[in-house]
Amino acid sequence: MSLTSIVRNAFLFRQKELEKHETGGRELQENVLRHLLKYAVNTEYGIRNKFSDIRSYEDYAKNVPVNTYEELKGDIDRMRRGERDVLWRGQVRWYAKSSGTTNDKSKFIPVSKDGLGRIHYAGGTDAVAMYLRNNPASRMFDGKGLILGGSHAPNYNISGSLVGDLSAILIENINPLANLVRVPDKKTALISDFEEKREKIARLTLTKNITNLSGVPSWMMSVLTRVMELSGKEHLEEVWPNLEVFFHGGVAFTPYRSQYERLITSPNMHYMETYNASEGFFGLQNDPADAAMLLMLDYDVFYEFMELGGETGGHTIVPLWGVEPGKNYALLISTSCGLWRYMIGDTIRFTSTNPYKFVISGRTKHFINAFGEELIVDNAEQGLKYACEQTGAEVLEYTAAPVFMDANAKCRHQWLIEFATHPASVETFAQLLDTKLQEINSDYEAKRHKNITLQPLEIITARPGLFNDWMKQRGKLGGQHKVPRLSNSREHIEQLIAMNG
């Protein structure tokens, strides 16, 4: 009898519980809201916003304001310095470092003990439960899982308090029993230098029976490329013949799918998307034939949805039971990590409300997050301003998009810039821009480290009038129409490059 057939039984109860997502969404979410309010009623935030008086969702929406990171930053910083019962009960010792905002290089998202277990680990457990349900012949626990994570560091020298990548927090706190079925060891997994980590993981796993992978597609591809170099093999199943699934998340998988399918040609290989972020674990692809994900409704996450635009241009906010398929909504969350009506910046579109299934449709602002770098427009503007100041150049128009990894796992950002005053050296301008972006965005800096994930950015000089010609062709010249500055898609930049001849 295989180990997987024994372990499978441990997931049967949860698989049955998940059926409640089909018809009981509202009840599940109302239970979550009551639970969160109960445990935060005596926190500073709960007292300030009269949690004790809240009896319904309508009361909650009336009492509690919508928040971005800036609104909660002061309270979070006090928590990082050791204060208790501020946004969530007790002392929160873990903080997931995420890309910054307009005012800061990094955000520090609190990860409470409650949130760790009832959000993040709950999501990982359900991913396995769903996969085993969909794949009764699986033998994933008969080998090892390669889990790729980040690193962490001390937080303000507070004893026992750390700040770092969410993946590092999860690895640091993982049940010791999980180490029996995962690689690498914790010491290797938490190495901060990715080049060193990649080399050690590749050599360590080369002779292991790897059955499953978990991580961000861009980072994982970099590791797998090194495994192939060391093995001298053509396909990954020649190294790991029992590999059967990749649990992926963090960035869109679409640009990487063809690369993985070239690398792994086994018909037994599966892919399962997860929607996990520093702020929480929100969705799972429960049907391999459907790209949409199931919204996870019984974790410590209460959802609200802000309709974007609409006929009146307003921003109506509705709970789960008020959403409609086909509309784009900005996602607001309230969690047991102390985030209250928090706008995380993602937009989603429901494909179904029975059950509640969705796709990630974008961000509330233009951005590039093809490799986990989360580059926002404000970063771009600051970087260009600095490069112009240093070179005497003037930028008239610009747009930027990712160049996705080629067969050699090389990728970069490509900038198309129309200069009003050209720099003496476009190469120097590019270096200055790249350096400034690393200085003001910690996620971009991490991806650019030693050129492992991101190569130096590329600048293409646009001919005079290119952007005006393109906007005119699209019927969007003048008025309030704007050139999209940053995009995860290459649609716009390819059109512009084609007209740049």
C-alpha positions as CSV (number, residue, x, y, z in Angstrom):
1,M,0.0,0.0,0.0
2,S,1.4,3.4,-1.0
3,L,1.9,6.2,1.5
4,T,-0.4,8.4,-0.6
5,S,-3.3,6.0,-0.3
6,I,-3.0,6.2,3.5
7,V,-2.5,10.0,3.7
8,R,-5.5,10.4,1.3
9,N,-7.9,9.4,4.1
10,A,-6.8,12.4,6.2
11,F,-8.4,14.7,3.6
12,L,-11.8,13.0,3.2
13,F,-13.5,15.1,5.9
14,R,-12.3,18.4,4.4
15,Q,-13.3,17.3,0.9
16,K,-16.8,16.7,2.2
17,E,-16.8,20.1,3.9
18,L,-15.8,21.9,0.7
19,E,-19.1,20.9,-0.8
20,K,-20.7,23.7,1.3
21,H,-19.1,26.2,-1.1
22,E,-21.5,25.1,-3.8
23,T,-24.7,26.5,-2.1
24,G,-23.8,28.0,1.3
25,G,-21.6,30.9,0.3
26,R,-23.5,33.6,2.1
27,E,-23.8,31.6,5.4
28,L,-20.1,30.8,5.3
29,Q,-19.1,34.4,4.9
30,E,-21.5,35.7,7.5
31,N,-20.0,33.2,9.9
32,V,-16.5,34.5,9.1
33,L,-17.5,38.1,9.7
34,R,-19.0,37.2,13.1
35,H,-15.9,35.3,14.0
36,L,-13.5,38.1,13.1
37,L,-15.5,40.7,15.0
38,K,-15.7,38.5,18.1
39,Y,-12.0,38.0,18.3
40,A,-11.1,41.6,17.5
41,V,-13.8,43.4,19.6
42,N,-11.3,44.4,22.3
43,T,-8.5,45.5,20.1
44,E,-7.7,49.2,19.6
45,Y,-9.2,49.0,16.1
46,G,-12.3,47.2,17.3
47,I,-12.9,49.7,20.1
48,R,-12.2,52.6,17.7
49,N,-14.7,51.4,15.2
50,K,-17.4,50.1,17.6
51,F,-17.2,46.4,16.8
52,S,-19.3,45.7,19.8
53,D,-22.3,47.5,18.2
54,I,-22.1,45.6,14.9
55,R,-25.0,43.2,14.3
56,S,-25.0,42.8,10.5
57,Y,-22.9,43.4,7.4
58,E,-24.7,46.7,6.9
59,D,-23.5,47.8,10.4
60,Y,-20.0,46.7,9.5
61,A,-19.9,48.6,6.3
62,K,-21.2,51.7,8.1
63,N,-18.8,51.6,11.0
64,V,-15.5,50.6,9.3
65,P,-13.8,52.6,6.6
66,V,-12.2,51.2,3.5
67,N,-8.4,51.1,3.9
68,T,-5.3,51.0,1.9
69,Y,-1.9,50.3,3.4
70,E,-1.3,54.0,4.1
71,E,-4.3,54.1,6.4
72,L,-3.1,51.1,8.4
73,K,0.6,51.8,8.2
74,G,0.9,53.6,11.6
75,D,-0.9,50.8,13.5
76,I,1.2,48.2,11.7
77,D,4.4,49.9,12.6
78,R,3.4,50.0,16.2
79,M,2.7,46.2,16.0
80,R,6.1,45.6,14.5
81,R,7.6,47.4,17.5
82,G,5.9,44.9,19.8
83,E,2.6,46.5,20.8
84,R,-0.3,44.2,21.5
85,D,-4.0,44.2,20.6
86,V,-3.7,46.9,18.0
87,L,-5.3,45.6,14.8
88,W,-5.6,42.0,16.0
89,R,-5.6,40.2,19.3
90,G,-2.3,39.6,21.1
91,Q,1.2,40.2,19.7
92,V,1.8,39.6,16.0
93,R,5.4,38.5,15.4
94,W,5.5,37.9,11.7
95,Y,5.4,40.4,8.8
96,A,5.3,39.5,5.2
97,K,7.4,41.9,3.2
98,S,5.7,43.0,0.0
99,S,6.3,45.6,-2.7
100,G,5.9,49.2,-1.7
101,T,3.4,52.0,-2.2
102,T,3.8,55.5,-3.5
103,N,5.4,56.5,-0.2
104,D,7.4,53.5,0.8
105,K,9.8,50.9,-0.8
106,S,8.1,48.0,1.0
107,K,4.9,47.1,2.7
108,F,4.9,44.9,5.9
109,I,1.8,42.8,6.0
110,P,1.0,41.4,9.5
111,V,0.7,37.6,9.7
112,S,-0.8,36.5,13.0
113,K,-0.8,33.0,14.4
114,D,-4.5,32.8,13.7
115,G,-4.0,33.9,10.1
116,L,-1.1,31.6,9.6
117,G,-3.2,28.5,10.4
118,R,-6.7,29.6,9.4
119,I,-5.8,31.3,6.1
120,H,-2.4,30.4,4.7
121,Y,-2.0,26.8,5.8
122,A,-5.7,26.2,5.3
123,G,-5.2,27.1,1.6
124,G,-2.2,24.8,1.2
125,T,-4.1,21.9,2.8
126,D,-7.1,22.5,0.6
127,A,-4.9,22.6,-2.5
128,V,-3.8,19.0,-1.7
129,A,-7.4,17.9,-0.8
130,M,-8.7,19.1,-4.1
131,Y,-5.9,17.7,-6.1
132,L,-6.2,14.2,-4.5
133,R,-10.0,14.3,-5.1
134,N,-9.4,15.1,-8.8
135,N,-6.6,12.6,-9.2
136,P,-7.4,9.3,-7.5
137,A,-4.4,7.6,-8.9
138,S,-2.0,10.2,-7.4
139,R,1.1,9.0,-5.6
140,M,2.4,12.4,-4.7
141,F,3.2,11.5,-1.1
142,D,5.3,8.5,-2.2
143,G,8.1,11.0,-3.1
144,K,9.1,14.5,-2.1
145,G,7.6,17.9,-2.8
146,L,10.0,20.6,-3.9
147,I,8.8,23.8,-2.2
148,L,10.5,27.0,-3.3
149,G,10.5,29.9,-0.9
150,G,12.2,33.1,0.0
151,S,14.1,34.3,3.1
152,H,13.5,36.4,6.3
153,A,15.4,38.7,8.7
154,P,15.0,40.1,12.2
155,N,12.2,42.7,12.7
156,Y,13.3,45.8,14.7
157,N,15.4,43.5,16.9
158,I,12.2,42.4,18.6
159,S,12.8,38.9,20.2
160,G,11.2,36.2,18.1
161,S,9.8,38.6,15.5
162,L,10.8,38.3,11.9
163,V,10.0,40.0,8.6
164,G,10.4,38.4,5.1
165,D,8.8,36.7,2.2
166,L,5.5,35.0,3.0
167,S,6.9,31.7,1.7
168,A,9.8,32.0,4.2
169,I,7.3,32.6,7.1
170,L,5.4,29.5,6.0
171,I,8.5,27.4,5.8
172,E,9.8,28.6,9.2
173,N,6.5,27.6,10.9
174,I,5.7,24.5,9.0
175,N,4.7,21.3,10.9
176,P,7.9,19.2,11.4
177,L,6.1,16.2,10.0
178,A,5.9,18.0,6.6
179,N,9.7,17.8,6.4
180,L,9.3,14.1,5.8
181,V,7.7,14.7,2.4
182,R,9.4,18.0,1.3
183,V,12.7,19.3,0.1
184,P,14.9,21.3,0.6
185,D,15.7,21.4,4.3
186,K,14.8,24.5,6.1
187,K,18.4,25.9,6.2
188,T,18.7,25.7,2.5
189,A,15.1,26.9,1.8
190,L,15.8,30.1,3.7
191,I,19.1,31.1,2.1
192,S,18.7,34.8,1.1
193,D,21.1,34.6,-1.9
194,F,18.9,33.1,-4.7
195,E,21.9,32.1,-6.9
196,E,23.4,30.1,-4.0
197,K,20.0,28.7,-3.1
198,R,19.2,27.7,-6.7
199,E,22.5,25.9,-7.0
200,K,22.1,24.0,-3.8
201,I,18.5,23.0,-4.4
202,A,19.3,21.8,-8.0
203,R,22.2,19.6,-6.8
204,L,20.2,18.4,-3.7
205,T,17.1,17.4,-5.7
206,L,18.9,15.9,-8.7
207,T,18.8,12.4,-7.3
208,K,15.6,12.7,-5.3
209,N,12.2,11.2,-6.2
210,I,10.4,14.6,-6.7
211,T,6.7,14.1,-7.3
212,N,5.3,17.7,-6.9
213,L,6.4,21.3,-7.1
214,S,5.2,24.4,-5.3
215,G,6.2,28.0,-6.0
216,V,6.1,31.0,-8.3
217,P,6.5,30.0,-12.0
218,S,9.4,32.4,-12.8
219,W,11.5,31.4,-9.8
220,M,10.7,27.7,-10.2
221,M,11.7,27.8,-13.9
222,S,15.0,29.2,-13.0
223,V,15.7,26.3,-10.6
224,L,14.5,23.7,-13.1
225,T,16.7,25.2,-15.8
226,R,19.7,24.6,-13.5
227,V,18.5,21.0,-12.8
228,M,18.5,20.4,-16.5
229,E,21.9,21.9,-17.0
230,L,23.4,19.6,-14.3
231,S,21.5,16.5,-15.5
232,G,22.3,16.9,-19.2
233,K,18.8,15.5,-19.9
234,E,16.4,16.9,-22.4
235,H,13.1,16.6,-20.4
236,L,12.5,16.9,-16.7
237,E,10.7,13.6,-16.4
238,E,14.0,11.9,-17.3
239,V,15.3,13.4,-14.0
240,W,12.1,13.0,-12.0
241,P,10.0,10.2,-13.6
242,N,7.3,10.4,-11.0
243,L,6.7,14.2,-11.2
244,E,3.0,14.7,-11.4
245,V,1.9,18.2,-10.4
246,F,3.0,21.9,-10.1
247,F,1.0,24.0,-7.6
248,H,1.7,27.5,-8.8
249,G,0.7,31.1,-7.9
250,G,2.1,34.6,-7.4
251,V,2.1,35.6,-11.1
252,A,0.0,34.7,-14.1
253,F,0.9,31.2,-15.4
254,T,-0.2,31.8,-19.0
255,P,3.2,33.2,-20.3
256,Y,5.0,30.3,-18.8
257,R,2.8,27.4,-19.7
258,S,4.4,26.7,-23.1
259,Q,7.9,26.7,-21.4
260,Y,6.8,24.2,-18.8
261,E,5.1,22.0,-21.5
262,R,8.4,22.0,-23.5
263,L,10.3,21.1,-20.4
264,I,7.9,18.5,-19.1
265,T,6.3,16.3,-21.8
266,S,4.8,13.6,-19.6
267,P,1.0,13.2,-20.2
268,N,0.8,12.6,-16.4
269,M,1.8,16.1,-15.5
270,H,-0.8,18.4,-13.9
271,Y,-0.9,22.1,-13.1
272,M,-3.0,23.7,-10.3
273,E,-3.3,27.5,-9.9
274,T,-3.5,29.0,-6.4
275,Y,-4.4,32.6,-5.5
276,N,-2.2,33.2,-2.5
277,A,-0.7,36.5,-1.6
278,S,1.0,38.2,1.4
279,E,-2.4,39.3,2.5
280,G,-4.0,35.9,2.4
281,F,-5.0,32.8,0.5
282,F,-8.1,33.4,-1.6
283,G,-8.7,30.9,-4.4
284,L,-8.0,27.5,-5.8
285,Q,-8.4,25.9,-9.2
286,N,-10.7,23.1,-8.2
287,D,-11.5,21.9,-11.8
288,P,-8.5,21.2,-14.1
289,A,-10.7,21.8,-17.1
290,D,-11.7,25.3,-15.9
291,A,-9.1,28.1,-15.5
292,A,-11.4,30.0,-13.1
293,M,-10.7,29.5,-9.4
294,L,-13.0,28.7,-6.5
295,L,-13.2,31.5,-4.0
296,M,-12.4,30.1,-0.5
297,L,-15.2,31.2,1.8
298,D,-14.6,29.6,5.2
299,Y,-11.1,30.8,6.0
300,D,-10.5,33.8,8.2
301,V,-11.2,36.1,5.3
302,F,-14.3,38.2,4.8
303,Y,-14.7,39.5,1.2
304,E,-16.2,42.7,-0.2
305,F,-16.2,43.8,-3.8
306,M,-15.9,47.3,-5.2
307,E,-17.5,47.6,-8.6
308,L,-15.2,49.6,-10.9
309,G,-16.8,52.3,-12.9
310,G,-20.3,51.4,-13.8
311,E,-22.8,53.5,-15.7
312,T,-22.4,56.4,-13.2
313,G,-18.7,56.0,-12.6
314,G,-19.3,55.3,-8.9
315,H,-17.7,52.7,-6.7
316,T,-20.5,50.5,-5.2
317,I,-19.3,48.1,-2.6
318,V,-21.1,44.8,-2.1
319,P,-20.6,41.6,-0.1
320,L,-20.3,38.2,-1.7
321,W,-24.1,37.8,-2.1
322,G,-24.2,41.0,-4.1
323,V,-21.8,40.2,-6.9
324,E,-22.7,39.6,-10.5
325,P,-20.8,37.5,-13.1
326,G,-18.9,39.4,-15.8
327,K,-18.3,42.5,-13.8
328,N,-14.8,43.7,-12.7
329,Y,-14.5,44.2,-8.9
330,A,-11.6,45.5,-6.8
331,L,-11.1,43.0,-3.9
332,L,-11.5,44.2,-0.3
333,I,-10.6,41.8,2.5
334,S,-11.0,41.7,6.3
335,T,-8.8,39.0,8.0
336,S,-7.5,37.6,11.3
337,C,-4.2,39.2,10.5
338,G,-5.7,42.7,11.2
339,L,-6.5,43.9,7.8
340,W,-9.9,45.6,7.8
341,R,-11.8,46.4,4.6
342,Y,-8.4,46.4,3.0
343,M,-8.0,47.0,-0.7
344,I,-5.2,44.7,-1.9
345,G,-5.0,46.2,-5.4
346,D,-6.2,43.1,-7.4
347,T,-9.3,43.1,-9.5
348,I,-11.3,39.9,-10.2
349,R,-14.2,38.9,-12.4
350,F,-16.7,36.2,-11.4
351,T,-17.5,33.6,-14.0
352,S,-20.0,31.9,-11.7
353,T,-21.9,32.5,-8.5
354,N,-23.0,28.9,-7.9
355,P,-20.3,28.2,-6.8
356,Y,-18.4,31.4,-6.6
357,K,-15.7,31.1,-9.2
358,F,-13.5,33.9,-10.6
359,V,-10.5,34.9,-12.6
360,I,-8.0,37.6,-11.7
361,S,-8.6,40.4,-14.2
362,G,-5.9,42.8,-13.3
363,R,-4.9,45.5,-10.8
364,T,-6.5,48.7,-9.7
365,K,-3.6,50.5,-11.2
366,H,-1.3,49.9,-14.2
367,F,1.6,47.6,-13.1
368,I,4.0,44.9,-14.3
369,N,4.0,41.8,-12.2
370,A,5.1,39.1,-14.7
371,F,7.8,37.8,-12.3
372,G,6.7,38.9,-8.9
373,E,8.3,42.4,-9.2
374,E,5.1,44.4,-8.7
375,L,6.3,47.5,-10.5
376,I,3.8,50.3,-10.3
377,V,3.5,53.5,-12.3
378,D,4.8,55.6,-9.4
379,N,8.0,53.6,-9.4
380,A,8.4,54.1,-13.2
381,E,7.8,57.9,-12.9
382,Q,10.4,58.2,-10.1
383,G,12.9,56.1,-12.0
384,L,12.5,58.1,-15.2
385,K,12.7,61.4,-13.3
386,Y,16.0,60.4,-11.8
387,A,17.5,59.2,-15.1
388,C,16.4,62.4,-16.8
389,E,18.0,64.5,-14.1
390,Q,21.3,62.7,-14.4
391,T,21.5,62.8,-18.2
392,G,19.6,66.0,-19.2
393,A,17.1,63.9,-21.2
394,E,13.4,64.6,-21.4
395,V,10.8,61.9,-21.8
396,L,7.7,62.7,-23.9
397,E,5.8,59.4,-23.8
398,Y,6.6,55.9,-22.8
399,T,5.2,52.4,-22.1
400,A,6.8,49.3,-20.7
401,A,6.0,45.6,-20.7
402,P,7.7,42.3,-19.9
403,V,9.6,40.1,-22.2
404,F,8.8,36.6,-20.9
405,M,11.4,33.9,-20.3
406,D,12.8,32.3,-23.4
407,A,14.1,28.7,-23.5
408,N,17.1,29.7,-21.5
409,A,15.0,31.3,-18.7
410,K,16.0,34.8,-19.7
411,C,13.6,37.7,-19.2
412,R,13.5,41.4,-18.9
413,H,11.4,44.6,-19.0
414,Q,11.2,46.3,-22.3
415,W,10.6,50.1,-22.4
416,L,9.5,52.0,-25.5
417,I,10.4,55.7,-24.9
418,E,9.8,58.8,-27.0
419,F,12.3,61.4,-26.0
420,A,11.8,65.1,-26.3
421,T,15.5,65.5,-25.6
422,H,17.6,62.4,-26.2
423,P,20.3,61.4,-23.7
424,A,23.8,61.2,-24.9
425,S,23.8,57.5,-24.2
426,V,20.6,55.4,-24.1
427,E,22.6,52.6,-22.4
428,T,23.5,55.0,-19.6
429,F,20.0,56.2,-19.3
430,A,18.8,52.5,-19.0
431,Q,21.4,51.7,-16.3
432,L,20.3,54.7,-14.3
433,L,16.6,53.9,-14.6
434,D,17.3,50.3,-13.6
435,T,19.3,51.2,-10.6
436,K,16.7,53.7,-9.4
437,L,13.9,51.1,-9.8
438,Q,15.9,48.7,-7.6
439,E,16.4,51.4,-5.0
440,I,12.7,52.3,-4.7
441,N,11.0,48.8,-5.2
442,S,12.3,45.9,-3.1
443,D,10.5,43.2,-5.1
444,Y,12.1,44.5,-8.4
445,E,15.4,44.7,-6.6
446,A,15.1,41.0,-5.5
447,K,14.2,39.9,-9.0
448,R,17.1,41.8,-10.5
449,H,19.6,40.4,-8.0
450,K,22.6,39.0,-9.9
451,N,20.4,38.9,-13.1
452,I,18.9,35.6,-11.9
453,T,15.3,36.2,-12.7
454,L,15.3,39.6,-14.5
455,Q,18.0,40.7,-16.9
456,P,18.8,44.5,-17.2
457,L,15.9,46.4,-18.7
458,E,15.9,47.3,-22.4
459,I,15.0,50.6,-23.9
460,I,13.7,51.0,-27.5
461,T,13.7,54.6,-28.8
462,A,10.4,55.6,-30.3
463,R,10.3,57.8,-33.5
464,P,8.8,61.2,-33.1
465,G,5.0,61.1,-33.0
466,L,4.7,57.4,-32.6
467,F,2.4,57.4,-29.5
468,N,0.2,60.1,-31.0
469,D,-0.2,58.1,-34.2
470,W,-1.0,55.0,-32.2
471,M,-3.6,56.8,-30.1
472,K,-5.1,58.3,-33.2
473,Q,-5.4,54.9,-34.9
474,R,-7.3,53.6,-31.8
475,G,-9.6,56.6,-31.8
476,K,-8.2,57.8,-28.5
477,L,-6.2,60.8,-29.3
478,G,-6.8,63.8,-27.0
479,G,-9.4,64.2,-24.2
480,Q,-8.7,62.2,-21.1
481,H,-7.3,59.1,-22.9
482,K,-3.9,58.1,-21.7
483,V,-1.1,55.9,-23.0
484,P,-1.0,52.8,-20.8
485,R,2.3,53.2,-19.0
486,L,2.8,49.7,-17.6
487,S,1.2,46.5,-18.7
488,N,1.5,42.8,-17.9
489,S,0.5,42.1,-21.5
490,R,2.6,42.8,-24.6
491,E,-0.5,43.7,-26.6
492,H,0.1,47.5,-26.6
493,I,3.9,47.5,-26.9
494,E,3.8,45.1,-29.8
495,Q,1.4,47.3,-31.7
496,L,3.6,50.3,-31.1
497,I,6.8,48.5,-32.1
498,A,5.2,47.4,-35.3
499,M,4.4,51.1,-36.1
500,N,7.9,52.3,-35.1
501,G,9.7,51.3,-38.3
